[in-house]
């Protein structure tokens, strides 16, 4: 009956059990934080995250479904991978007219814009 008289403070197993409990709480907190992350692949939400907005090293991260795309800024205003496709003009009544790029497209657009309309 020596085990019944043993003091709980002297038992090294009890401190190990307490450490295991602490680690379980930490692991649970980390799993909850991972599940709450908006960019997690487990969520089905569409999310857009902007890192460093307005700075030269700005990044845009877009998540649609399970697909995540990352766009990085070059730091130059108006730079990109596209080409000029034409010119848009704002008229006095607030409408816009788009004139495609190229000589043939411009002459066709001008002939359409200058044709008289019937009321």
N, CA, C and O of each residue as an XYZ file, in Angstrom:
476
protein
N       0.802     -1.185      0.000
C       0.000      0.000      0.000
C       0.849      1.254      0.000
O       0.391      2.333      0.378
N       2.030      1.107     -0.407
C       2.927      2.237     -0.456
C       2.482      3.261     -1.499
O       2.713      4.457     -1.321
N       1.838      2.806     -2.599
C       1.382      3.712     -3.662
C       0.292      4.656     -3.187
O       0.188      5.774     -3.690
N      -0.501      4.243     -2.256
C      -1.569      5.100     -1.753
C      -1.018      6.236     -0.899
O      -1.632      7.300     -0.822
N       0.093      6.035     -0.279
C       0.667      7.053      0.584
C       1.590      8.021     -0.170
O       2.065      9.003      0.400
N       1.836      7.741     -1.442
C       2.776      8.547     -2.212
C       2.206      9.947     -2.460
O       1.026     10.097     -2.775
N       3.054     10.964     -2.314
C       2.642     12.349     -2.503
C       2.546     12.650     -4.009
O       3.381     12.184     -4.784
N       1.534     13.425     -4.426
C       1.321     13.725     -5.833
C       2.412     14.650     -6.385
O       2.685     14.609     -7.585
N       3.022     15.456     -5.576
C       4.051     16.373     -6.038
C       5.321     15.647     -6.469
O       6.071     16.174     -7.290
N       5.577     14.484     -5.954
C       6.790     13.740     -6.263
C       6.636     12.856     -7.495
O       7.624     12.288     -7.960
N       5.434     12.724     -8.033
C       5.187     11.852     -9.163
C       5.526     12.600    -10.468
O       4.831     13.555    -10.815
N       6.579     12.188    -11.197
C       6.985     12.898    -12.415
C       6.002     12.728    -13.576
O       6.012     13.538    -14.503
N       5.172     11.719    -13.547
C       4.209     11.485    -14.625
C       3.170     12.610    -14.670
O       2.696     12.961    -15.750
N       2.812     13.175    -13.523
C       1.797     14.229    -13.496
C       2.267     15.486    -14.233
O       1.457     16.149    -14.881
N       3.540     15.823    -14.150
C       4.036     16.993    -14.878
C       4.066     16.725    -16.378
O       3.836     17.641    -17.167
N       4.343     15.501    -16.783
C       4.313     15.156    -18.209
C       2.895     15.242    -18.762
O       2.697     15.683    -19.894
N       1.910     14.825    -17.973
C       0.513     14.917    -18.387
C       0.112     16.383    -18.545
O      -0.623     16.724    -19.471
N       0.580     17.242    -17.663
C       0.276     18.667    -17.786
C       0.898     19.268    -19.048
O       0.273     20.102    -19.702
N       2.114     18.857    -19.397
C       2.742     19.341    -20.623
C       1.975     18.876    -21.860
O       1.828     19.636    -22.818
N       1.497     17.662    -21.849
C       0.703     17.145    -22.967
C      -0.578     17.964    -23.111
O      -0.981     18.276    -24.231
N      -1.214     18.311    -22.018
C      -2.423     19.138    -22.070
C      -2.133     20.508    -22.669
O      -2.919     21.018    -23.468
N      -1.017     21.101    -22.291
C      -0.653     22.408    -22.822
C      -0.409     22.319    -24.329
O      -0.862     23.185    -25.079
N       0.295     21.289    -24.776
C       0.557     21.125    -26.204
C      -0.734     20.868    -26.979
O      -0.874     21.348    -28.104
N      -1.665     20.134    -26.415
C      -2.947     19.911    -27.081
C      -3.717     21.218    -27.257
O      -4.347     21.428    -28.294
N      -3.675     22.083    -26.270
C      -4.348     23.376    -26.375
C      -3.688     24.225    -27.458
O      -4.384     24.883    -28.231
N      -2.355     24.222    -27.525
C      -1.639     24.999    -28.540
C      -1.953     24.471    -29.943
O      -2.189     25.257    -30.860
N      -1.959     23.168    -30.112
C      -2.259     22.564    -31.413
C      -3.687     22.896    -31.837
O      -3.931     23.191    -33.007
N      -4.617     22.853    -30.912
C      -6.008     23.194    -31.223
C      -6.123     24.652    -31.658
O      -6.840     24.955    -32.611
N      -5.436     25.548    -30.982
C      -5.470     26.964    -31.347
C      -4.878     27.180    -32.744
O      -5.410     27.977    -33.517
N      -3.805     26.495    -33.072
C      -3.209     26.624    -34.398
C      -4.124     26.073    -35.489
O      -4.210     26.662    -36.566
N      -4.799     24.975    -35.239
C      -5.737     24.420    -36.217
C      -6.925     25.345    -36.438
O      -7.399     25.480    -37.566
N      -7.409     25.979    -35.388
C      -8.524     26.929    -35.534
C      -8.063     28.143    -36.330
O      -8.802     28.632    -37.184
N      -6.858     28.638    -36.067
C      -6.330     29.783    -36.815
C      -6.149     29.431    -38.289
O      -6.400     30.268    -39.157
N      -5.721     28.222    -38.579
C      -5.552     27.776    -39.960
C      -6.896     27.675    -40.668
O      -7.000     28.036    -41.840
N      -7.912     27.197    -39.990
C      -9.243     27.063    -40.589
C      -9.882     28.427    -40.827
O     -10.679     28.567    -41.755
N      -9.557     29.441    -40.017
C     -10.152     30.762    -40.159
C      -9.434     31.621    -41.205
O      -9.923     32.701    -41.535
N      -8.308     31.181    -41.728
C      -7.555     31.931    -42.727
C      -8.389     32.074    -43.999
O      -8.854     31.066    -44.530
N      -8.594     33.301    -44.508
C      -9.433     33.462    -45.698
C      -8.838     32.843    -46.957
O      -9.582     32.532    -47.887
N      -7.532     32.656    -47.017
C      -6.899     32.053    -48.187
C      -6.757     30.542    -48.061
O      -6.092     29.910    -48.881
N      -7.378     29.962    -47.041
C      -7.299     28.523    -46.850
C      -8.002     27.803    -47.993
O      -9.057     28.236    -48.455
N      -7.416     26.711    -48.443
C      -8.044     25.942    -49.520
C      -9.260     25.171    -49.037
O      -9.992     24.603    -49.848
N      -9.486     25.140    -47.732
C     -10.642     24.438    -47.193
C     -11.922     25.262    -47.302
O     -13.018     24.704    -47.261
N     -11.797     26.600    -47.443
C     -12.984     27.442    -47.566
C     -13.329     27.625    -49.038
O     -12.449     27.592    -49.899
N     -14.610     27.818    -49.320
C     -15.052     27.964    -50.700
C     -15.328     29.420    -51.052
O     -15.903     29.688    -52.107
N     -14.940     30.367    -50.207
C     -15.187     31.782    -50.455
C     -14.220     32.309    -51.507
O     -13.095     31.826    -51.633
N     -14.677     33.313    -52.265
C     -13.804     34.033    -53.188
C     -13.233     35.233    -52.441
O     -13.981     36.037    -51.885
N     -11.907     35.350    -52.431
C     -11.240     36.367    -51.619
C     -10.201     37.095    -52.466
O      -9.522     36.481    -53.289
N     -10.080     38.413    -52.260
C      -9.023     39.218    -52.861
C      -8.275     39.926    -51.736
O      -8.879     40.645    -50.942
N      -6.970     39.724    -51.670
C      -6.131     40.327    -50.635
C      -5.115     41.230    -51.321
O      -4.459     40.815    -52.276
N      -4.981     42.468    -50.836
C      -4.004     43.415    -51.371
C      -2.943     43.651    -50.306
O      -3.244     44.131    -49.213
N      -1.702     43.311    -50.630
C      -0.591     43.526    -49.714
C       0.157     44.775    -50.137
O       0.412     44.966    -51.326
N       0.513     45.629    -49.188
C       1.243     46.878    -49.415
C       0.555     47.757    -50.460
O       1.163     48.083    -51.479
N      -0.708     48.148    -50.227
C      -1.425     48.923    -51.253
C      -0.783     50.276    -51.514
O      -0.409     50.995    -50.587
N      -0.661     50.612    -52.803
C      -0.125     51.900    -53.216
C       1.387     52.002    -53.204
O       1.932     53.056    -53.532
N       2.072     50.945    -52.838
C       3.541     50.972    -52.791
C       4.104     50.243    -54.014
O       3.388     49.469    -54.650
N       5.375     50.480    -54.351
C       5.949     49.827    -55.532
C       5.985     48.303    -55.450
O       6.000     47.637    -56.486
N       5.998     47.736    -54.245
C       6.046     46.275    -54.106
C       4.670     45.692    -53.789
O       4.567     44.668    -53.113
N       3.616     46.342    -54.275
C       2.251     45.889    -54.001
C       1.983     44.527    -54.655
O       2.458     44.249    -55.756
N       1.214     43.690    -53.955
C       0.818     42.385    -54.475
C      -0.683     42.234    -54.326
O      -1.266     42.689    -53.342
N      -1.308     41.595    -55.303
C      -2.733     41.280    -55.240
C      -2.860     39.769    -55.313
O      -2.372     39.142    -56.252
N      -3.520     39.184    -54.314
C      -3.733     37.745    -54.263
C      -5.225     37.506    -54.424
O      -6.030     38.011    -53.641
N      -5.595     36.727    -55.451
C      -6.997     36.463    -55.761
C      -7.241     34.975    -55.612
O      -6.536     34.156    -56.203
N      -8.258     34.626    -54.807
C      -8.634     33.227    -54.605
C     -10.055     33.040    -55.096
O     -10.989     33.634    -54.558
N     -10.219     32.210    -56.123
C     -11.544     31.855    -56.635
C     -11.677     30.348    -56.520
O     -10.992     29.594    -57.212
N     -12.566     29.920    -55.638
C     -12.713     28.488    -55.385
C     -11.460     27.953    -54.726
O     -11.087     28.392    -53.638
N     -10.802     26.998    -55.388
C      -9.561     26.448    -54.849
C      -8.336     26.968    -55.591
O      -7.211     26.580    -55.278
N      -8.548     27.841    -56.571
C      -7.449     28.379    -57.368
C      -6.978     29.710    -56.782
O      -7.786     30.609    -56.548
N      -5.678     29.832    -56.547
C      -5.085     31.049    -55.994
C      -4.089     31.603    -57.006
O      -3.175     30.901    -57.440
N      -4.277     32.893    -57.385
C      -3.361     33.565    -58.308
C      -2.745     34.759    -57.593
O      -3.404     35.423    -56.793
N      -1.485     35.023    -57.887
C      -0.761     36.120    -57.255
C      -0.227     37.046    -58.346
O       0.448     36.609    -59.278
N      -0.543     38.332    -58.211
C      -0.094     39.343    -59.158
C       0.830     40.304    -58.425
O       0.490     40.799    -57.351
N       2.007     40.570    -59.006
C       2.971     41.479    -58.391
C       3.074     42.744    -59.219
O       3.021     42.700    -60.448
N       3.222     43.867    -58.542
C       3.359     45.155    -59.198
C       4.787     45.333    -59.684
O       5.741     44.887    -59.046
N       4.913     45.998    -60.835
C       6.251     46.308    -61.341
C       6.756     47.618    -60.778
O       7.941     47.929    -60.898
N       5.863     48.403    -60.157
C       6.255     49.675    -59.576
C       6.135     50.838    -60.537
O       6.312     51.987    -60.131
N       5.840     50.574    -61.798
C       5.697     51.636    -62.793
C       4.218     51.873    -63.060
O       3.441     50.925    -63.179
N       3.837     53.121    -63.152
C       2.452     53.468    -63.427
C       2.163     53.222    -64.904
O       2.927     53.643    -65.773
N       1.072     52.548    -65.177
C       0.668     52.314    -66.556
C       1.415     51.210    -67.255
O       1.239     51.034    -68.460
N       2.232     50.466    -66.569
C       2.968     49.388    -67.218
C       2.166     48.101    -67.113
O       1.344     47.934    -66.213
N       2.415     47.219    -68.028
C       1.718     45.943    -68.012
C       2.090     45.123    -69.230
O       3.044     45.441    -69.940
N       1.331     44.068    -69.465
C       1.630     43.158    -70.554
C       0.728     43.383    -71.753
O       0.896     42.709    -72.770
N      -0.219     44.302    -71.676
C      -1.162     44.520    -72.758
C      -0.606     45.466    -73.818
O       0.482     46.026    -73.680
N      -1.396     45.621    -74.882
C      -1.055     46.556    -75.943
C      -2.217     47.520    -76.104
O      -3.347     47.214    -75.724
N      -1.939     48.661    -76.659
C      -2.968     49.661    -76.872
C      -3.935     49.157    -77.937
O      -3.522     48.726    -79.013
N      -5.231     49.218    -77.624
C      -6.239     48.696    -78.529
C      -7.050     49.789    -79.192
O      -7.789     49.517    -80.139
N      -6.933     51.015    -78.721
C      -7.707     52.090    -79.308
C      -7.804     53.254    -78.354
O      -7.069     53.338    -77.371
N      -8.739     54.168    -78.662
C      -8.915     55.370    -77.870
C     -10.396     55.505    -77.541
O     -11.257     55.230    -78.377
N     -10.681     55.932    -76.316
C     -12.063     56.186    -75.917
C     -12.234     57.672    -75.669
O     -11.384     58.315    -75.054
N     -13.358     58.216    -76.162
C     -13.663     59.638    -75.990
C     -14.958     59.765    -75.207
O     -15.918     59.034    -75.451
N     -14.976     60.710    -74.254
C     -16.192     60.981    -73.502
C     -16.881     62.179    -74.143
O     -16.283     63.241    -74.311
N     -18.136     61.989    -74.493
C     -18.904     63.033    -75.170
C     -19.544     63.961    -74.135
O     -19.523     63.675    -72.938
N     -20.109     65.065    -74.603
C     -20.710     66.058    -73.712
C     -21.914     65.503    -72.959
O     -22.192     65.923    -71.836
N     -22.637     64.548    -73.580
C     -23.815     63.980    -72.910
C     -23.456     62.878    -71.920
O     -24.351     62.298    -71.304
N     -22.166     62.575    -71.750
C     -21.724     61.557    -70.790
C     -21.477     60.195    -71.415
O     -20.973     59.298    -70.740
N     -21.817     60.016    -72.681
C     -21.588     58.721    -73.332
C     -20.131     58.625    -73.790
O     -19.419     59.626    -73.873
N     -19.716     57.412    -74.080
C     -18.354     57.158    -74.517
C     -18.368     56.613    -75.939
O     -19.268     55.866    -76.323
N     -17.361     56.997    -76.711
C     -17.161     56.445    -78.049
C     -15.784     55.814    -78.059
O     -14.799     56.442    -77.672
N     -15.720     54.556    -78.506
C     -14.459     53.830    -78.590
C     -14.031     53.786    -80.046
O     -14.803     53.384    -80.917
N     -12.791     54.202    -80.308
C     -12.230     54.166    -81.652
C     -11.104     53.140    -81.638
O     -10.083     53.358    -80.987
N     -11.277     52.006    -82.358
C     -10.243     50.969    -82.370
C      -8.950     51.470    -82.997
O      -8.962     52.416    -83.785
N      -7.850     50.842    -82.651
C      -6.528     51.204    -83.155
C      -6.381     50.681    -84.579
O      -6.896     49.610    -84.901
N      -5.682     51.427    -85.435
C      -5.422     51.003    -86.816
C      -6.126     51.917    -87.796
O      -7.172     52.486    -87.482
N      -5.557     52.061    -88.984
C      -6.079     52.996    -89.985
C      -7.431     52.539    -90.498
O      -8.358     53.346    -90.575
N      -7.573     51.271    -90.851
C      -8.825     50.756    -91.395
C      -9.933     50.839    -90.354
O     -11.056     51.237    -90.664
N      -9.612     50.461    -89.118
C     -10.615     50.502    -88.056
C     -11.030     51.941    -87.764
O     -12.198     52.192    -87.466
N     -10.094     52.892    -87.843
C     -10.426     54.299    -87.564
C     -11.311     54.877    -88.652
O     -12.251     55.615    -88.355
N     -11.031     54.559    -89.897
C     -11.873     55.093    -90.965
C     -13.269     54.511    -90.907
O     -14.242     55.213    -91.182
N     -13.387     53.227    -90.549
C     -14.712     52.625    -90.402
C     -15.467     53.255    -89.242
O     -16.666     53.512    -89.348
N     -14.780     53.503    -88.141
C     -15.424     54.101    -86.975
C     -15.850     55.531    -87.267
O     -16.925     55.957    -86.845
N     -15.014     56.278    -87.988
C     -15.367     57.655    -88.323
C     -16.548     57.704    -89.275
O     -17.386     58.599    -89.164
N     -16.638     56.758    -90.218
C     -17.764     56.768    -91.160
C     -19.063     56.412    -90.442
O     -20.125     56.920    -90.802
N     -18.991     55.542    -89.426
C     -20.181     55.191    -88.647
C     -20.581     56.377    -87.773
O     -21.770     56.661    -87.625
N     -19.600     57.073    -87.193
C     -19.898     58.187    -86.276
C     -20.425     59.402    -87.025
O     -21.178     60.190    -86.452
N     -20.049     59.578    -88.300
C     -20.481     60.767    -89.032
C     -21.748     60.556    -89.855
O     -22.267     61.512    -90.433
N     -22.258     59.326    -89.921
C     -23.494     59.071    -90.663
C     -24.658     59.765    -89.965
O     -24.768     59.713    -88.740
N     -25.518     60.409    -90.732
C     -26.687     61.037    -90.102
C     -27.653     59.968    -89.592
O     -27.817     58.915    -90.208
N     -28.275     60.251    -88.479
C     -29.240     59.317    -87.904
C     -30.638     59.821    -88.146
O     -30.866     61.030    -88.196
N     -31.575     58.914    -88.296
C     -32.964     59.289    -88.481
C     -33.675     59.278    -87.148
O     -33.435     58.406    -86.313
N     -34.555     60.251    -86.947
C     -35.337     60.323    -85.712
C     -36.676     59.654    -85.881
O     -37.471     59.617    -84.941
